[in-house]
Structures are given as C-alpha cells and as structure tokens.
Amino acid sequence: MKLTVALALVTLALCCYSATASSGVCPVFLDIVNKLFTGTFREYLQSLQPYHPTEAMIEAVSELKGLVNLLSPEHKATVLQLMGNIVFSKECGGLPPK
C-alpha cells in the first residue's frame, strides 16, 4: 500500500473517532466500517461477533468484505474519505473536512 494511502486511512480513522462526540456517530460502528475497508477478513468478522449475526448475515457480510477486498488501496482510501466527508458534514452535525 502506498504511504499516502496508508496515511489517509490513519488520518480518517483518527478524525472519525474525534468527531463522534459532536456528530453522534457510534465509535463501534466506525471501527467496524474501518475494519471492513482496512482489516483482514478475520478481524472484520470478529468485530461483528458481539452483535450475534445470523448465518445469513455472516454470509452477506462475508460477500461484502470479499467485494471490498477487490478494490484497489486507492479506491478504498477514496471511499473512506467520502465517508469522512459525510460524518463531518453539517447534515450529520460534524465539522467540515479540511
């Protein structure tokens, strides 16, 4: 993964966590989304276990993770950046991105 992409992912993760207090976004949800895009398949599934997913849910999110894994690192970073823009938007009660 290119250094700029890695830095973008880390920055977004940190910004999202700091924005949760003002925007009301659940930090656990942000962590799960982050694992969907940056974590391993195992890390992602483990993050979902506390919420008692059914077999159908596990099958669906496994397929989703497989599709996300097909994205290039640059596209993953771009999608996460867009999500950050949404979290920080005035509609979500966050701060505008820099």
C-alpha positions, 0 to 999 in steps of 0.5 A: 500500500502506498504511504499516502494511502496508508496515511489517509486511512490513519488520518480518517480513522483518527478524525472519525473517532474525534468527531463522534462526540459532536456528530453522534456517530457510534465509535463501534460502528466506525471501527467496524466500517474501518475494519471492513475497508482496512482489516483482514477478513478475520478481524472484520468478522470478529468485530461483528461477533458481539452483535450475534449475526445470523448465518445469513448475515455472516454470509452477506457480510462475508460477500461484502468484505470479499467485494471490498477486498477487490478494490484497489488501496486507492479506491478504498482510501477514496471511499473512506474519505467520502465517508469522512466527508459525510460524518463531518458534514453539517447534515450529520452535525460534524465539522467540515473536512479540511 
